Amino acid sequence: MPSGIVAPGGRWLARCPADGRPALAVADIDPDSRDEDIRMAVRYARPWRRSARAGLYDERLPVGDARSDIRTAF
């Protein structure tokens, strides 16, 4: 399966050739695009991630639980 860049809706934006040679997939993603896949990602995914990283879940993080504190083992 060749590598590539997939839009949030599952559509290929760019794809490397399937001939087995080294390749690089490149895509320009315009935040003001009228493409519904791009608009959904910019409108909903990015703001949600930003608020989650800003401490939205801090009060729900387990503290003192060895299963959550140890990040190098399963």
N, CA, C and O atoms as CSV, one atom per row, in Angstrom:
chain,resi,resn,atom,element,x,y,z
A,1,MET,N,N,0.850,-1.170,0.000
A,1,MET,CA,C,0.000,0.000,0.000
A,1,MET,C,C,0.893,1.228,0.000
A,1,MET,O,O,1.702,1.390,0.914
A,2,PRO,N,N,0.777,2.074,-0.967
A,2,PRO,CA,C,1.594,3.288,-0.994
A,2,PRO,C,C,1.148,4.278,0.085
A,2,PRO,O,O,-0.019,4.314,0.476
A,3,SER,N,N,2.082,5.058,0.541
A,3,SER,CA,C,1.795,6.088,1.541
A,3,SER,C,C,1.068,7.253,0.895
A,3,SER,O,O,1.067,7.416,-0.325
A,4,GLY,N,N,0.447,8.060,1.752
A,4,GLY,CA,C,-0.238,9.229,1.239
A,4,GLY,C,C,-0.824,10.062,2.359
A,4,GLY,O,O,-0.593,9.793,3.538
A,5,ILE,N,N,-1.573,11.059,1.987
A,5,ILE,CA,C,-2.229,11.954,2.935
A,5,ILE,C,C,-3.727,11.828,2.695
A,5,ILE,O,O,-4.212,11.997,1.577
A,6,VAL,N,N,-4.458,11.524,3.787
A,6,VAL,CA,C,-5.888,11.289,3.696
A,6,VAL,C,C,-6.630,12.410,4.413
A,6,VAL,O,O,-6.247,12.809,5.513
A,7,ALA,N,N,-7.678,12.912,3.798
A,7,ALA,CA,C,-8.527,13.931,4.423
A,7,ALA,C,C,-9.306,13.293,5.563
A,7,ALA,O,O,-9.464,12.073,5.585
A,8,PRO,N,N,-9.798,14.087,6.514
A,8,PRO,CA,C,-10.558,13.529,7.635
A,8,PRO,C,C,-11.749,12.670,7.208
A,8,PRO,O,O,-12.140,11.765,7.945
A,9,GLY,N,N,-12.321,12.927,6.060
A,9,GLY,CA,C,-13.452,12.145,5.573
A,9,GLY,C,C,-13.062,10.853,4.880
A,9,GLY,O,O,-13.936,10.096,4.457
A,10,GLY,N,N,-11.758,10.581,4.754
A,10,GLY,CA,C,-11.296,9.338,4.152
A,10,GLY,C,C,-10.875,9.440,2.697
A,10,GLY,O,O,-10.470,8.438,2.108
A,11,ARG,N,N,-10.958,10.608,2.108
A,11,ARG,CA,C,-10.578,10.800,0.699
A,11,ARG,C,C,-9.087,11.091,0.608
A,11,ARG,O,O,-8.554,11.844,1.423
A,12,TRP,N,N,-8.402,10.498,-0.381
A,12,TRP,CA,C,-6.976,10.764,-0.582
A,12,TRP,C,C,-6.775,12.194,-1.064
A,12,TRP,O,O,-7.420,12.623,-2.021
A,13,LEU,N,N,-5.882,12.934,-0.405
A,13,LEU,CA,C,-5.503,14.273,-0.863
A,13,LEU,C,C,-4.260,14.195,-1.734
A,13,LEU,O,O,-4.135,14.919,-2.721
A,14,ALA,N,N,-3.344,13.313,-1.362
A,14,ALA,CA,C,-2.121,13.086,-2.138
A,14,ALA,C,C,-1.696,11.654,-1.883
A,14,ALA,O,O,-1.908,11.124,-0.793
A,15,ARG,N,N,-1.097,11.024,-2.887
A,15,ARG,CA,C,-0.709,9.625,-2.749
A,15,ARG,C,C,0.568,9.359,-3.519
A,15,ARG,O,O,0.747,9.842,-4.637
A,16,CYS,N,N,1.460,8.582,-2.909
A,16,CYS,CA,C,2.700,8.196,-3.573
A,16,CYS,C,C,2.408,7.118,-4.616
A,16,CYS,O,O,1.423,6.390,-4.499
A,17,PRO,N,N,3.264,7.017,-5.636
A,17,PRO,CA,C,3.063,5.960,-6.625
A,17,PRO,C,C,3.271,4.580,-5.995
A,17,PRO,O,O,4.019,4.444,-5.026
A,18,ALA,N,N,2.622,3.578,-6.534
A,18,ALA,CA,C,2.693,2.219,-5.995
A,18,ALA,C,C,3.757,1.379,-6.692
A,18,ALA,O,O,3.637,0.154,-6.745
A,19,ASP,N,N,4.792,2.015,-7.226
A,19,ASP,CA,C,5.801,1.253,-7.961
A,19,ASP,C,C,6.973,0.802,-7.088
A,19,ASP,O,O,7.927,0.226,-7.612
A,20,GLY,N,N,6.934,1.043,-5.787
A,20,GLY,CA,C,7.976,0.571,-4.883
A,20,GLY,C,C,9.178,1.486,-4.737
A,20,GLY,O,O,10.053,1.220,-3.913
A,21,ARG,N,N,9.241,2.547,-5.509
A,21,ARG,CA,C,10.364,3.479,-5.391
A,21,ARG,C,C,10.095,4.475,-4.273
A,21,ARG,O,O,8.938,4.739,-3.946
A,22,PRO,N,N,11.161,5.035,-3.677
A,22,PRO,CA,C,10.966,6.048,-2.635
A,22,PRO,C,C,10.194,7.249,-3.194
A,22,PRO,O,O,10.419,7.674,-4.328
A,23,ALA,N,N,9.298,7.775,-2.392
A,23,ALA,CA,C,8.487,8.911,-2.834
A,23,ALA,C,C,8.061,9.718,-1.618
A,23,ALA,O,O,8.188,9.273,-0.477
A,24,LEU,N,N,7.562,10.890,-1.882
A,24,LEU,CA,C,7.102,11.797,-0.837
A,24,LEU,C,C,5.741,12.346,-1.242
A,24,LEU,O,O,5.575,12.855,-2.350
A,25,ALA,N,N,4.772,12.241,-0.344
A,25,ALA,CA,C,3.433,12.780,-0.606
A,25,ALA,C,C,3.351,14.173,0.009
A,25,ALA,O,O,3.718,14.367,1.168
A,26,VAL,N,N,2.868,15.143,-0.770
A,26,VAL,CA,C,2.760,16.525,-0.313
A,26,VAL,C,C,1.363,17.036,-0.670
A,26,VAL,O,O,0.858,16.791,-1.765
A,27,ALA,N,N,0.749,17.751,0.280
A,27,ALA,CA,C,-0.571,18.335,0.016
A,27,ALA,C,C,-0.649,19.692,0.694
A,27,ALA,O,O,-0.194,19.850,1.826
A,28,ASP,N,N,-1.219,20.660,0.015
A,28,ASP,CA,C,-1.513,21.961,0.611
A,28,ASP,C,C,-2.921,21.892,1.178
A,28,ASP,O,O,-3.871,21.566,0.466
A,29,ILE,N,N,-3.052,22.202,2.468
A,29,ILE,CA,C,-4.361,22.195,3.102
A,29,ILE,C,C,-4.708,23.633,3.458
A,29,ILE,O,O,-4.124,24.224,4.367
A,30,ASP,N,N,-5.651,24.171,2.739
A,30,ASP,CA,C,-6.068,25.557,2.921
A,30,ASP,C,C,-7.150,25.626,3.993
A,30,ASP,O,O,-8.227,25.060,3.804
A,31,PRO,N,N,-6.895,26.304,5.117
A,31,PRO,CA,C,-7.915,26.388,6.165
A,31,PRO,C,C,-9.206,27.066,5.715
A,31,PRO,O,O,-10.253,26.858,6.330
A,32,ASP,N,N,-9.153,27.865,4.663
A,32,ASP,CA,C,-10.351,28.537,4.147
A,32,ASP,C,C,-10.991,27.779,2.991
A,32,ASP,O,O,-11.816,28.328,2.260
A,33,SER,N,N,-10.608,26.523,2.831
A,33,SER,CA,C,-11.099,25.712,1.723
A,33,SER,C,C,-12.610,25.499,1.821
A,33,SER,O,O,-13.173,25.480,2.915
A,34,ARG,N,N,-13.252,25.341,0.675
A,34,ARG,CA,C,-14.674,25.026,0.640
A,34,ARG,C,C,-14.897,23.511,0.701
A,34,ARG,O,O,-16.036,23.050,0.774
A,35,ASP,N,N,-13.805,22.740,0.672
A,35,ASP,CA,C,-13.882,21.288,0.769
A,35,ASP,C,C,-14.435,20.918,2.153
A,35,ASP,O,O,-13.881,21.337,3.169
A,36,GLU,N,N,-15.506,20.149,2.198
A,36,GLU,CA,C,-16.188,19.846,3.458
A,36,GLU,C,C,-15.294,19.082,4.431
A,36,GLU,O,O,-15.377,19.314,5.637
A,37,ASP,N,N,-14.436,18.172,3.942
A,37,ASP,CA,C,-13.525,17.442,4.824
A,37,ASP,C,C,-12.591,18.397,5.559
A,37,ASP,O,O,-12.373,18.263,6.763
A,38,ILE,N,N,-12.044,19.356,4.829
A,38,ILE,CA,C,-11.104,20.304,5.422
A,38,ILE,C,C,-11.845,21.249,6.368
A,38,ILE,O,O,-11.362,21.525,7.466
A,39,ARG,N,N,-12.992,21.738,5.960
A,39,ARG,CA,C,-13.763,22.648,6.822
A,39,ARG,C,C,-14.140,21.992,8.139
A,39,ARG,O,O,-14.063,22.634,9.186
A,40,MET,N,N,-14.548,20.726,8.112
A,40,MET,CA,C,-14.922,20.015,9.342
A,40,MET,C,C,-13.719,19.884,10.270
A,40,MET,O,O,-13.840,20.092,11.477
A,41,ALA,N,N,-12.567,19.541,9.715
A,41,ALA,CA,C,-11.368,19.375,10.541
A,41,ALA,C,C,-10.949,20.696,11.170
A,41,ALA,O,O,-10.572,20.731,12.342
A,42,VAL,N,N,-11.009,21.757,10.423
A,42,VAL,CA,C,-10.587,23.062,10.939
A,42,VAL,C,C,-11.609,23.609,11.934
A,42,VAL,O,O,-11.233,24.182,12.957
A,43,ARG,N,N,-12.882,23.438,11.644
A,43,ARG,CA,C,-13.926,24.000,12.500
A,43,ARG,C,C,-14.108,23.220,13.801
A,43,ARG,O,O,-14.283,23.823,14.860
A,44,TYR,N,N,-14.069,21.879,13.735
A,44,TYR,CA,C,-14.388,21.089,14.925
A,44,TYR,C,C,-13.181,20.441,15.595
A,44,TYR,O,O,-13.056,20.518,16.817
A,45,ALA,N,N,-12.303,19.813,14.848
A,45,ALA,CA,C,-11.190,19.075,15.456
A,45,ALA,C,C,-10.169,20.003,16.090
A,45,ALA,O,O,-9.774,19.793,17.237
A,46,ARG,N,N,-9.742,21.006,15.377
A,46,ARG,CA,C,-8.713,21.892,15.925
A,46,ARG,C,C,-9.161,22.636,17.177
A,46,ARG,O,O,-8.421,22.634,18.160
A,47,PRO,N,N,-10.325,23.268,17.196
A,47,PRO,CA,C,-10.741,23.960,18.425
A,47,PRO,C,C,-10.908,22.994,19.601
A,47,PRO,O,O,-10.591,23.351,20.736
A,48,TRP,N,N,-11.399,21.784,19.350
A,48,TRP,CA,C,-11.568,20.819,20.425
A,48,TRP,C,C,-10.211,20.430,21.006
A,48,TRP,O,O,-10.046,20.392,22.225
A,49,ARG,N,N,-9.242,20.143,20.142
A,49,ARG,CA,C,-7.900,19.790,20.622
A,49,ARG,C,C,-7.303,20.934,21.421
A,49,ARG,O,O,-6.684,20.712,22.462
A,50,ARG,N,N,-7.482,22.136,20.947
A,50,ARG,CA,C,-6.924,23.301,21.640
A,50,ARG,C,C,-7.497,23.414,23.048
A,50,ARG,O,O,-6.751,23.665,23.995
A,51,SER,N,N,-8.815,23.233,23.206
A,51,SER,CA,C,-9.413,23.332,24.538
A,51,SER,C,C,-9.027,22.139,25.409
A,51,SER,O,O,-8.881,22.289,26.622
A,52,ALA,N,N,-8.859,20.965,24.817
A,52,ALA,CA,C,-8.439,19.795,25.599
A,52,ALA,C,C,-7.016,19.980,26.115
A,52,ALA,O,O,-6.717,19.625,27.255
A,53,ARG,N,N,-6.150,20.525,25.293
A,53,ARG,CA,C,-4.765,20.754,25.724
A,53,ARG,C,C,-4.647,21.921,26.697
A,53,ARG,O,O,-3.646,22.034,27.404
A,54,ALA,N,N,-5.644,22.782,26.745
A,54,ALA,CA,C,-5.601,23.947,27.635
A,54,ALA,C,C,-6.080,23.614,29.046
A,54,ALA,O,O,-6.187,24.510,29.883
A,55,GLY,N,N,-6.370,22.341,29.324
A,55,GLY,CA,C,-6.722,21.952,30.673
A,55,GLY,C,C,-8.153,21.502,30.867
A,55,GLY,O,O,-8.608,21.374,32.003
A,56,LEU,N,N,-8.867,21.261,29.798
A,56,LEU,CA,C,-10.258,20.837,29.888
A,56,LEU,C,C,-10.415,19.578,30.737
A,56,LEU,O,O,-11.395,19.449,31.471
A,57,TYR,N,N,-9.458,18.645,30.645
A,57,TYR,CA,C,-9.566,17.370,31.345
A,57,TYR,C,C,-8.662,17.274,32.571
A,57,TYR,O,O,-8.561,16.199,33.162
A,58,ASP,N,N,-8.012,18.345,32.965
A,58,ASP,CA,C,-7.082,18.281,34.093
A,58,ASP,C,C,-7.714,17.756,35.368
A,58,ASP,O,O,-7.079,16.981,36.082
A,59,GLU,N,N,-8.925,18.143,35.676
A,59,GLU,CA,C,-9.558,17.704,36.919
A,59,GLU,C,C,-9.979,16.234,36.865
A,59,GLU,O,O,-10.289,15.645,37.900
A,60,ARG,N,N,-9.992,15.640,35.674
A,60,ARG,CA,C,-10.385,14.241,35.530
A,60,ARG,C,C,-9.186,13.298,35.401
A,60,ARG,O,O,-9.371,12.084,35.314
A,61,LEU,N,N,-7.975,13.827,35.388
A,61,LEU,CA,C,-6.791,12.983,35.275
A,61,LEU,C,C,-6.559,12.232,36.583
A,61,LEU,O,O,-6.606,12.827,37.659
A,62,PRO,N,N,-6.307,10.918,36.491
A,62,PRO,CA,C,-6.040,10.159,37.719
A,62,PRO,C,C,-4.683,10.537,38.299
A,62,PRO,O,O,-3.691,10.610,37.574
A,63,VAL,N,N,-4.640,10.775,39.591
A,63,VAL,CA,C,-3.400,11.127,40.276
A,63,VAL,C,C,-3.097,10.031,41.286
A,63,VAL,O,O,-3.964,9.652,42.074
A,64,GLY,N,N,-1.874,9.521,41.266
A,64,GLY,CA,C,-1.481,8.489,42.207
A,64,GLY,C,C,-1.914,7.092,41.802
A,64,GLY,O,O,-1.828,6.173,42.616
A,65,ASP,N,N,-2.369,6.901,40.593
A,65,ASP,CA,C,-2.750,5.577,40.099
A,65,ASP,C,C,-1.592,5.030,39.282
A,65,ASP,O,O,-1.275,5.566,38.220
A,66,ALA,N,N,-0.953,3.961,39.769
A,66,ALA,CA,C,0.235,3.407,39.102
A,66,ALA,C,C,-0.058,3.005,37.666
A,66,ALA,O,O,0.821,3.095,36.809
A,67,ARG,N,N,-1.275,2.564,37.390
A,67,ARG,CA,C,-1.611,2.166,36.019
A,67,ARG,C,C,-1.574,3.357,35.068
A,67,ARG,O,O,-1.327,3.180,33.875
A,68,SER,N,N,-1.810,4.548,35.563
A,68,SER,CA,C,-1.797,5.739,34.722
A,68,SER,C,C,-0.470,6.478,34.796
A,68,SER,O,O,-0.099,7.163,33.843
A,69,ASP,N,N,0.249,6.356,35.897
A,69,ASP,CA,C,1.509,7.079,36.076
A,69,ASP,C,C,2.667,6.458,35.310
A,69,ASP,O,O,3.543,7.179,34.833
A,70,ILE,N,N,2.689,5.131,35.183
A,70,ILE,CA,C,3.785,4.441,34.492
A,70,ILE,C,C,3.506,4.477,32.994
A,70,ILE,O,O,2.561,3.850,32.514
A,71,ARG,N,N,4.332,5.212,32.265
A,71,ARG,CA,C,4.119,5.403,30.817
A,71,ARG,C,C,4.993,4.515,29.954
A,71,ARG,O,O,4.917,4.588,28.727
A,72,THR,N,N,5.842,3.658,30.577
A,72,THR,CA,C,6.775,2.837,29.814
A,72,THR,C,C,6.382,1.364,29.818
A,72,THR,O,O,7.156,0.540,29.331
A,73,ALA,N,N,5.227,0.999,30.340
A,73,ALA,CA,C,4.798,-0.392,30.405
A,73,ALA,C,C,3.302,-0.479,30.180
A,73,ALA,O,O,2.576,0.509,30.286
A,74,PHE,N,N,2.867,-1.673,29.870
A,74,PHE,CA,C,1.431,-1.919,29.678
A,74,PHE,C,C,0.837,-2.478,30.933
A,74,PHE,O,O,-0.362,-2.754,30.978
